[in-house]
């Protein structure tokens, strides 16, 4: 039996009644770059099978063409959490800055995996507009969210990161367990203009906050 051709896979993804055949076709097509493939992938965004939509979301991450952004924005709102996760990853992988707002919304997704993927994608984009969203995630109750938010936050331009932290710090409760971590983060990204704010925490009521402020001040001065 001859190997299926590209046209065979395109036809399978378009119209084959068996979901497993459509899934395989999406997987195969996602690893090729023929211009005939993209319109068919875009047409499969609303496939009735979530595993097909997952493969489509994965495949679209390899296309830098801006025409995929609308499709990924649809998939990031999919009923299936795995599809939403993959769509968020693909926006980041494709460096689609026009998908920022969709990622911002996904940071508040009810599923942790989707939120982590959205935060990771924001780090890949490293867009200054993401600074407030990423800084807010630094004080999330979920430790996985905080960890990924920190990794992505540190990828931002330093001036945007510092500005976001300086705006966030006054809103954080003095007893928040994340306060010291935020101050340390400011030490990693801040410049001399942050020193007056850090000095205010050097006499904080809690030792861990004092220690974080002292460390942050030293880091900034050493970079000086």
C-alpha positions as CSV (number, residue, x, y, z in Angstrom):
1,X,0.0,0.0,0.0
2,X,1.5,3.3,-1.0
3,X,2.4,5.9,1.6
4,X,-0.2,8.7,2.0
5,X,0.6,11.8,0.1
6,X,0.3,15.4,1.4
7,X,-3.0,15.7,-0.4
8,X,-4.2,12.5,1.4
9,X,-3.4,14.0,4.8
10,X,-5.1,17.3,3.9
11,X,-8.2,15.5,2.8
12,X,-8.2,13.3,6.0
13,X,-8.0,16.3,8.3
14,X,-10.7,18.1,6.3
15,X,-13.3,15.4,6.0
16,X,-12.4,11.9,7.4
17,X,-15.2,10.6,9.7
18,X,-12.8,8.9,12.1
19,X,-11.4,11.2,14.8
20,X,-8.2,9.1,15.2
21,X,-7.4,9.5,11.5
22,X,-8.0,13.2,11.7
23,X,-5.7,13.4,14.8
24,X,-2.9,11.6,12.9
25,X,-3.3,13.8,9.9
26,X,-3.0,16.9,12.1
27,X,0.1,15.5,13.7
28,X,1.7,14.7,10.4
29,X,0.8,18.0,8.8
30,X,2.0,19.9,11.8
31,X,5.6,18.7,11.0
32,X,5.6,20.1,7.5
33,X,5.7,23.6,6.1
34,X,4.0,23.4,2.8
35,X,1.8,26.5,2.3
36,X,-1.2,24.3,1.4
37,X,-1.3,23.1,5.0
38,X,-2.1,26.2,6.9
39,X,-5.6,26.9,5.5
40,X,-6.5,23.3,6.4
41,X,-5.2,23.6,9.9
42,X,-7.1,26.8,10.4
43,X,-10.2,25.1,9.2
44,X,-9.8,22.3,11.8
45,X,-9.8,24.7,14.8
46,X,-13.4,23.8,15.4
47,X,-13.1,20.1,14.9
48,X,-15.5,18.1,17.1
49,X,-12.7,16.1,18.7
50,X,-10.6,17.7,21.4
51,X,-7.5,15.6,20.5
52,X,-7.7,16.9,17.0
53,X,-8.0,20.5,18.2
54,X,-5.0,19.8,20.5
55,X,-2.9,18.7,17.6
56,X,-4.0,21.7,15.6
57,X,-3.0,24.0,18.4
58,X,0.4,22.4,18.6
59,X,0.9,22.6,14.8
60,X,0.0,26.3,14.7
61,X,2.8,27.1,17.1
62,X,5.3,26.5,14.4
63,X,3.8,29.1,12.1
64,X,5.0,32.7,12.4
65,X,2.2,33.9,10.1
66,X,0.0,36.3,11.8
67,X,-3.1,34.6,10.3
68,X,-2.8,31.9,13.0
69,X,-3.3,34.3,15.9
70,X,-7.1,34.4,15.6
71,X,-7.2,30.6,15.5
72,X,-5.0,30.4,18.6
73,X,-7.2,33.0,20.4
74,X,-10.1,30.7,19.7
75,X,-8.3,27.7,20.9
76,X,-7.1,29.4,24.1
77,X,-10.8,29.6,25.1
78,X,-11.5,26.0,24.2
79,X,-13.7,23.9,26.5
80,X,-10.8,21.4,26.9
81,X,-8.0,22.5,29.3
82,X,-5.3,20.6,27.4
83,X,-6.2,22.5,24.2
84,X,-6.1,25.8,26.1
85,X,-2.7,24.9,27.5
86,X,-1.3,24.1,24.0
87,X,-2.7,27.2,22.5
88,X,-1.0,29.4,25.1
89,X,2.3,27.6,24.5
90,X,1.9,28.1,20.7
91,X,1.3,31.8,21.1
92,X,4.6,32.1,22.9
93,X,6.4,29.7,20.6
94,X,5.3,31.6,17.5
95,X,6.3,35.0,19.1
96,X,2.8,36.3,18.4
97,X,2.7,39.6,20.3
98,X,-0.8,40.3,19.0
99,X,-1.9,37.4,21.2
100,X,-0.9,39.2,24.4
101,X,-4.5,40.0,25.5
102,X,-5.4,36.3,25.1
103,X,-2.5,35.3,27.3
104,X,-3.4,37.9,29.9
105,X,-6.9,36.4,30.1
106,X,-5.4,32.9,30.3
107,X,-3.4,33.8,33.4
108,X,-6.7,33.8,35.2
109,X,-7.8,30.4,33.8
110,X,-9.3,28.1,36.4
111,X,-6.8,25.4,35.4
112,X,-3.3,25.7,36.8
113,X,-1.6,24.1,33.7
114,X,-3.2,26.8,31.5
115,X,-2.1,29.6,33.8
116,X,1.5,28.2,33.9
117,X,1.6,27.9,30.1
118,X,0.3,31.5,29.7
119,X,2.9,32.8,32.1
120,X,5.6,30.9,30.3
121,X,4.5,32.3,26.9
122,X,4.5,35.8,28.3
123,X,8.2,35.2,29.3
124,X,9.0,34.2,25.8
125,X,7.4,37.3,24.4
126,X,9.1,39.5,27.0
127,X,6.8,42.3,26.2
128,X,6.9,45.2,28.7
129,X,3.1,45.4,28.6
130,X,3.1,42.1,30.5
131,X,4.9,43.5,33.5
132,X,1.8,44.3,35.6
133,X,0.3,40.9,34.9
134,X,3.5,39.0,35.7
135,X,4.2,41.0,38.8
136,X,0.7,40.3,40.2
137,X,1.3,36.6,39.6
138,X,4.4,36.8,41.8
139,X,2.1,36.9,44.9
140,X,-0.3,34.2,43.7
141,X,-1.3,31.6,46.3
142,X,-0.1,28.7,44.0
143,X,3.7,28.1,44.3
144,X,3.9,26.8,40.7
145,X,2.3,30.0,39.5
146,X,4.7,32.1,41.5
147,X,7.7,30.1,40.2
148,X,6.8,30.5,36.6
149,X,5.8,34.1,37.0
150,X,9.2,34.8,38.4
151,X,11.0,33.1,35.6
152,X,9.0,35.1,33.0
153,X,9.2,38.3,35.0
154,X,13.0,38.2,34.9
155,X,12.9,38.0,31.1
156,X,11.2,41.5,30.9
157,X,13.2,44.7,30.2
158,X,14.5,45.9,33.6
159,X,12.8,49.3,33.5
160,X,9.4,47.7,32.9
161,X,10.0,45.1,35.6
162,X,11.1,47.7,38.2
163,X,8.2,50.0,37.4
164,X,5.7,47.1,37.9
165,X,7.3,46.1,41.2
166,X,7.4,49.6,42.6
167,X,3.7,49.9,41.8
168,X,2.9,46.5,43.4
169,X,4.9,46.7,46.6
170,X,2.7,49.4,48.4
171,X,-0.3,47.2,47.8
172,X,1.2,44.1,49.5
173,X,0.2,43.4,53.1
174,X,3.1,43.7,55.5
175,X,2.5,40.2,56.7
176,X,2.4,38.7,53.2
177,X,4.8,35.7,52.9
178,X,5.6,36.9,49.4
179,X,6.8,40.4,50.4
180,X,10.4,39.4,51.0
181,X,10.5,37.6,47.7
182,X,9.2,40.7,45.9
183,X,11.9,42.8,47.5
184,X,14.5,40.3,46.4
185,X,13.2,40.4,42.9
186,X,13.5,44.1,42.9
187,X,17.1,43.7,43.9
188,X,17.6,41.5,40.8
189,X,16.0,43.9,38.3
190,X,16.2,47.3,39.9
191,X,18.6,50.2,39.6
192,X,19.7,53.0,41.9
193,X,16.3,54.8,41.6
194,X,14.8,51.8,43.6
195,X,17.1,52.4,46.6
196,X,14.8,54.9,48.5
197,X,11.9,52.4,48.3
198,X,14.1,49.5,49.5
199,X,15.5,51.6,52.3
200,X,12.0,51.9,53.7
201,X,11.9,48.1,54.1
202,X,15.4,48.0,55.8
203,X,13.7,48.7,59.2
204,X,10.6,46.5,58.6
205,X,9.0,44.8,61.5
206,X,9.9,41.3,60.2
207,X,13.4,40.1,60.0
208,X,13.0,38.3,56.6
209,X,11.8,41.5,55.0
210,X,14.7,43.4,56.5
211,X,17.2,40.8,55.3
212,X,15.6,40.8,51.8
213,X,15.9,44.6,51.6
214,X,19.5,44.6,52.8
215,X,20.3,41.9,50.1
216,X,18.5,43.9,47.4
217,X,20.3,47.1,48.3
218,X,23.6,45.4,48.2
219,X,22.8,43.8,44.8
220,X,21.9,47.1,43.2
221,X,24.9,48.9,44.7
222,X,27.3,46.2,43.5
223,X,25.9,46.6,40.0
224,X,26.3,50.3,40.4
